Amino acid sequence: MTKLLLGLTLSLLLLEANSINLTAKQEQDWQIETAIPKVSSSLPLGECMSEVVTPPQHLHTITLPFEAQVKKLHVALYDSVKKGQLLAELTGKDWIEIQQQFIEERLELQQQQEVLNRKSRLCREGIIAKKECITANALYKAQKSKLSASKALLKGYGASDKLINRLSNKLKISQTIPVYAEVSGKVLKLNIQSGKSTVPSDALFIILKEGALWLQMDILAKKAMLLKKGQKVQI
């Protein structure tokens, strides 16, 4: 009853005056709090759910197109790596066989080259028919195409140009294939272990490339309209 009378009194006073004075007891009863206004350069958006995410273009995945066994692992989860750094060494039946195929194609091309050179010389001397030289040249080009296909397959398996050149020159099979980091960053996911096997569908490494991250926030539409592109936000 007291608060009701006080409310009526305040209403009457408000009609008769531009300002009113309240006692400390009245402010406490009415739960009135006062503060000095402060200048602010920011607009509070309130609380909202948010999550730091990685842009898809900053994730680099390393896989192998064949079943393999991990011989040696050179990095651990969340390690920082540099472009060209050795990550792991693996081996597998398919890896050995594709190298063997490349060596066979390389030796066959060398033989076809020798045949072509010999028949070309005989053709120039008029000893054999020109048709034989044309046939030898066609066989050489066909074999050269096969070797190029084997080289492309090796690259698809992850072999570097340096490894392929060494294989072509020394004709010696490499038991393991080295896996290098193609970008600089941090090892975000590591799905292999030493001594374990992998399958083509496995992502061996996922490397988070160096760069900015994204912040996804669920903001009310009416508050989101207050934001502008390029505007700084304090979190």
VOTORSE-290869 format. One record per residue (C-alpha): x, y, z; residue number from 1. Coordinates in steps of 0.02 Angstrom, whole numbers, plus 50000, padded with zeros to 5 digits. Example, Ala and Ser with C-alpha at 12.3 -4.5 7.8 and 13.67 -1.06 7.14 Angstrom:
2
torpa xx->50615	yy->49775	zz->50390	i->1
torpa xx->50684	yy->49947	zz->50357	i->2
END
This chain:
235
torpa xx->50000	yy->50000	zz->50000	i->1
torpa xx->50144	yy->50116	zz->50042	i->2
torpa xx->50225	yy->50088	zz->49870	i->3
torpa xx->50059	yy->50121	zz->49784	i->4
torpa xx->50037	yy->50287	zz->49874	i->5
torpa xx->50217	yy->50332	zz->49836	i->6
torpa xx->50188	yy->50293	zz->49653	i->7
torpa xx->50034	yy->50404	zz->49646	i->8
torpa xx->50130	yy->50542	zz->49734	i->9
torpa xx->50272	yy->50531	zz->49608	i->10
torpa xx->50150	yy->50534	zz->49463	i->11
torpa xx->50067	yy->50693	zz->49529	i->12
torpa xx->50234	yy->50775	zz->49560	i->13
torpa xx->50291	yy->50729	zz->49383	i->14
torpa xx->50140	yy->50818	zz->49311	i->15
torpa xx->50177	yy->50975	zz->49410	i->16
torpa xx->50367	yy->50983	zz->49394	i->17
torpa xx->50504	yy->50951	zz->49266	i->18
torpa xx->50614	yy->50860	zz->49393	i->19
torpa xx->50592	yy->50771	zz->49557	i->20
torpa xx->50710	yy->50725	zz->49697	i->21
torpa xx->50707	yy->50554	zz->49777	i->22
torpa xx->50777	yy->50504	zz->49942	i->23
torpa xx->50901	yy->50361	zz->49959	i->24
torpa xx->50763	yy->50257	zz->50037	i->25
torpa xx->50649	yy->50288	zz->49888	i->26
torpa xx->50786	yy->50242	zz->49763	i->27
torpa xx->50817	yy->50081	zz->49858	i->28
torpa xx->50633	yy->50036	zz->49867	i->29
torpa xx->50609	yy->50069	zz->49681	i->30
torpa xx->50775	yy->49982	zz->49637	i->31
torpa xx->50837	yy->50133	zz->49543	i->32
torpa xx->51020	yy->50137	zz->49496	i->33
torpa xx->51108	yy->50287	zz->49420	i->34
torpa xx->51275	yy->50306	zz->49331	i->35
torpa xx->51371	yy->50439	zz->49238	i->36
torpa xx->51356	yy->50416	zz->49048	i->37
torpa xx->51517	yy->50362	zz->48962	i->38
torpa xx->51570	yy->50391	zz->48783	i->39
torpa xx->51587	yy->50227	zz->48687	i->40
torpa xx->51655	yy->50196	zz->48513	i->41
torpa xx->51585	yy->50019	zz->48503	i->42
torpa xx->51412	yy->49945	zz->48497	i->43
torpa xx->51383	yy->49789	zz->48605	i->44
torpa xx->51311	yy->49644	zz->48506	i->45
torpa xx->51279	yy->49537	zz->48659	i->46
torpa xx->51322	yy->49354	zz->48684	i->47
torpa xx->51312	yy->49230	zz->48540	i->48
torpa xx->51375	yy->49057	zz->48493	i->49
torpa xx->51537	yy->49063	zz->48394	i->50
torpa xx->51669	yy->48943	zz->48328	i->51
torpa xx->51842	yy->48964	zz->48254	i->52
torpa xx->51854	yy->48865	zz->48092	i->53
torpa xx->51986	yy->48837	zz->47959	i->54
torpa xx->51950	yy->48897	zz->47781	i->55
torpa xx->51946	yy->48745	zz->47663	i->56
torpa xx->52081	yy->48820	zz->47552	i->57
torpa xx->52201	yy->48818	zz->47701	i->58
torpa xx->52190	yy->48629	zz->47723	i->59
torpa xx->52312	yy->48523	zz->47623	i->60
torpa xx->52281	yy->48335	zz->47618	i->61
torpa xx->52415	yy->48207	zz->47576	i->62
torpa xx->52363	yy->48034	zz->47513	i->63
torpa xx->52438	yy->47888	zz->47416	i->64
torpa xx->52345	yy->47798	zz->47275	i->65
torpa xx->52404	yy->47625	zz->47329	i->66
torpa xx->52408	yy->47514	zz->47483	i->67
torpa xx->52567	yy->47542	zz->47582	i->68
torpa xx->52656	yy->47503	zz->47743	i->69
torpa xx->52732	yy->47641	zz->47849	i->70
torpa xx->52918	yy->47610	zz->47870	i->71
torpa xx->52963	yy->47769	zz->47962	i->72
torpa xx->52869	yy->47921	zz->48026	i->73
torpa xx->52967	yy->48083	zz->48044	i->74
torpa xx->52837	yy->48202	zz->48119	i->75
torpa xx->52707	yy->48203	zz->48257	i->76
torpa xx->52534	yy->48278	zz->48275	i->77
torpa xx->52533	yy->48469	zz->48283	i->78
torpa xx->52715	yy->48481	zz->48228	i->79
torpa xx->52759	yy->48633	zz->48122	i->80
torpa xx->52828	yy->48581	zz->47953	i->81
torpa xx->52911	yy->48671	zz->47809	i->82
torpa xx->52879	yy->48646	zz->47624	i->83
torpa xx->52990	yy->48504	zz->47561	i->84
torpa xx->53014	yy->48427	zz->47735	i->85
torpa xx->53016	yy->48237	zz->47744	i->86
torpa xx->52859	yy->48175	zz->47833	i->87
torpa xx->52866	yy->47985	zz->47814	i->88
torpa xx->52937	yy->47839	zz->47716	i->89
torpa xx->52820	yy->47703	zz->47651	i->90
torpa xx->52830	yy->47548	zz->47544	i->91
torpa xx->52709	yy->47433	zz->47454	i->92
torpa xx->52690	yy->47300	zz->47321	i->93
torpa xx->52614	yy->47421	zz->47195	i->94
torpa xx->52757	yy->47544	zz->47222	i->95
torpa xx->52887	yy->47409	zz->47184	i->96
torpa xx->52792	yy->47347	zz->47031	i->97
torpa xx->52771	yy->47519	zz->46951	i->98
torpa xx->52959	yy->47548	zz->46968	i->99
torpa xx->52993	yy->47379	zz->46889	i->100
torpa xx->52877	yy->47424	zz->46745	i->101
torpa xx->52966	yy->47590	zz->46720	i->102
torpa xx->53137	yy->47505	zz->46714	i->103
torpa xx->53075	yy->47378	zz->46586	i->104
torpa xx->53002	yy->47516	zz->46478	i->105
torpa xx->53164	yy->47613	zz->46494	i->106
torpa xx->53270	yy->47464	zz->46438	i->107
torpa xx->53151	yy->47426	zz->46295	i->108
torpa xx->53162	yy->47606	zz->46236	i->109
torpa xx->53351	yy->47596	zz->46239	i->110
torpa xx->53344	yy->47439	zz->46132	i->111
torpa xx->53223	yy->47518	zz->46009	i->112
torpa xx->53338	yy->47669	zz->45998	i->113
torpa xx->53485	yy->47558	zz->45951	i->114
torpa xx->53381	yy->47467	zz->45819	i->115
torpa xx->53322	yy->47632	zz->45747	i->116
torpa xx->53499	yy->47701	zz->45738	i->117
torpa xx->53564	yy->47544	zz->45652	i->118
torpa xx->53424	yy->47535	zz->45524	i->119
torpa xx->53433	yy->47722	zz->45490	i->120
torpa xx->53617	yy->47701	zz->45446	i->121
torpa xx->53578	yy->47552	zz->45333	i->122
torpa xx->53439	yy->47650	zz->45248	i->123
torpa xx->53557	yy->47794	zz->45211	i->124
torpa xx->53679	yy->47670	zz->45134	i->125
torpa xx->53540	yy->47591	zz->45031	i->126
torpa xx->53566	yy->47419	zz->45107	i->127
torpa xx->53387	yy->47396	zz->45171	i->128
torpa xx->53219	yy->47461	zz->45113	i->129
torpa xx->53159	yy->47629	zz->45179	i->130
torpa xx->53001	yy->47542	zz->45241	i->131
torpa xx->53103	yy->47455	zz->45376	i->132
torpa xx->53166	yy->47622	zz->45440	i->133
torpa xx->52989	yy->47690	zz->45448	i->134
torpa xx->52934	yy->47537	zz->45547	i->135
torpa xx->53081	yy->47552	zz->45666	i->136
torpa xx->53043	yy->47736	zz->45695	i->137
torpa xx->52860	yy->47697	zz->45732	i->138
torpa xx->52909	yy->47562	zz->45858	i->139
torpa xx->53029	yy->47683	zz->45942	i->140
torpa xx->52896	yy->47817	zz->45959	i->141
torpa xx->52770	yy->47692	zz->46028	i->142
torpa xx->52894	yy->47633	zz->46159	i->143
torpa xx->52937	yy->47812	zz->46203	i->144
torpa xx->52752	yy->47844	zz->46233	i->145
torpa xx->52743	yy->47692	zz->46349	i->146
torpa xx->52889	yy->47757	zz->46449	i->147
torpa xx->52806	yy->47927	zz->46466	i->148
torpa xx->52649	yy->47841	zz->46531	i->149
torpa xx->52751	yy->47745	zz->46660	i->150
torpa xx->52834	yy->47907	zz->46713	i->151
torpa xx->52665	yy->47992	zz->46734	i->152
torpa xx->52605	yy->47845	zz->46838	i->153
torpa xx->52758	yy->47860	zz->46950	i->154
torpa xx->52720	yy->48044	zz->46976	i->155
torpa xx->52541	yy->47999	zz->47017	i->156
torpa xx->52608	yy->47880	zz->47149	i->157
torpa xx->52702	yy->48024	zz->47228	i->158
torpa xx->52876	yy->48002	zz->47152	i->159
torpa xx->52976	yy->48162	zz->47131	i->160
torpa xx->53069	yy->48209	zz->46972	i->161
torpa xx->53233	yy->48179	zz->47064	i->162
torpa xx->53181	yy->48002	zz->47111	i->163
torpa xx->53122	yy->47963	zz->46934	i->164
torpa xx->53284	yy->48027	zz->46857	i->165
torpa xx->53385	yy->47920	zz->46978	i->166
torpa xx->53279	yy->47768	zz->46934	i->167
torpa xx->53304	yy->47802	zz->46748	i->168
torpa xx->53492	yy->47822	zz->46762	i->169
torpa xx->53537	yy->47689	zz->46891	i->170
torpa xx->53395	yy->47567	zz->46850	i->171
torpa xx->53385	yy->47524	zz->47036	i->172
torpa xx->53220	yy->47503	zz->47127	i->173
torpa xx->53192	yy->47607	zz->47283	i->174
torpa xx->53113	yy->47503	zz->47422	i->175
torpa xx->53027	yy->47653	zz->47501	i->176
torpa xx->52942	yy->47809	zz->47438	i->177
torpa xx->52974	yy->47969	zz->47535	i->178
torpa xx->52825	yy->48080	zz->47572	i->179
torpa xx->52865	yy->48266	zz->47581	i->180
torpa xx->52764	yy->48415	zz->47640	i->181
torpa xx->52704	yy->48514	zz->47490	i->182
torpa xx->52660	yy->48667	zz->47596	i->183
torpa xx->52720	yy->48747	zz->47757	i->184
torpa xx->52605	yy->48739	zz->47907	i->185
torpa xx->52554	yy->48630	zz->48054	i->186
torpa xx->52508	yy->48444	zz->48054	i->187
torpa xx->52324	yy->48454	zz->48098	i->188
torpa xx->52283	yy->48269	zz->48073	i->189
torpa xx->52398	yy->48118	zz->48071	i->190
torpa xx->52316	yy->47954	zz->48018	i->191
torpa xx->52468	yy->47840	zz->48004	i->192
torpa xx->52583	yy->47749	zz->48124	i->193
torpa xx->52749	yy->47662	zz->48101	i->194
torpa xx->52724	yy->47480	zz->48054	i->195
torpa xx->52541	yy->47504	zz->48007	i->196
torpa xx->52461	yy->47486	zz->47835	i->197
torpa xx->52367	yy->47618	zz->47737	i->198
torpa xx->52235	yy->47610	zz->47601	i->199
torpa xx->52208	yy->47731	zz->47455	i->200
torpa xx->52057	yy->47810	zz->47541	i->201
torpa xx->52160	yy->47862	zz->47693	i->202
torpa xx->52212	yy->48042	zz->47716	i->203
torpa xx->52389	yy->48014	zz->47781	i->204
torpa xx->52418	yy->48194	zz->47833	i->205
torpa xx->52311	yy->48351	zz->47841	i->206
torpa xx->52418	yy->48506	zz->47852	i->207
torpa xx->52348	yy->48673	zz->47907	i->208
torpa xx->52431	yy->48800	zz->47794	i->209
torpa xx->52488	yy->48965	zz->47866	i->210
torpa xx->52353	yy->49098	zz->47851	i->211
torpa xx->52203	yy->49181	zz->47932	i->212
torpa xx->52065	yy->49080	zz->48017	i->213
torpa xx->51878	yy->49111	zz->48010	i->214
torpa xx->51760	yy->49148	zz->48155	i->215
torpa xx->51582	yy->49086	zz->48129	i->216
torpa xx->51454	yy->49174	zz->48239	i->217
torpa xx->51265	yy->49156	zz->48260	i->218
torpa xx->51208	yy->49338	zz->48274	i->219
torpa xx->51029	yy->49399	zz->48272	i->220
torpa xx->50982	yy->49471	zz->48103	i->221
torpa xx->50938	yy->49643	zz->48173	i->222
torpa xx->51109	yy->49652	zz->48256	i->223
torpa xx->51202	yy->49583	zz->48106	i->224
torpa xx->51131	yy->49728	zz->48004	i->225
torpa xx->51234	yy->49846	zz->48112	i->226
torpa xx->51396	yy->49766	zz->48052	i->227
torpa xx->51486	yy->49825	zz->47895	i->228
torpa xx->51618	yy->49740	zz->47788	i->229
torpa xx->51793	yy->49779	zz->47850	i->230
torpa xx->51732	yy->49840	zz->48019	i->231
torpa xx->51837	yy->49790	zz->48170	i->232
torpa xx->51753	yy->49678	zz->48298	i->233
torpa xx->51813	yy->49651	zz->48476	i->234
torpa xx->51779	yy->49478	zz->48547	i->235
END
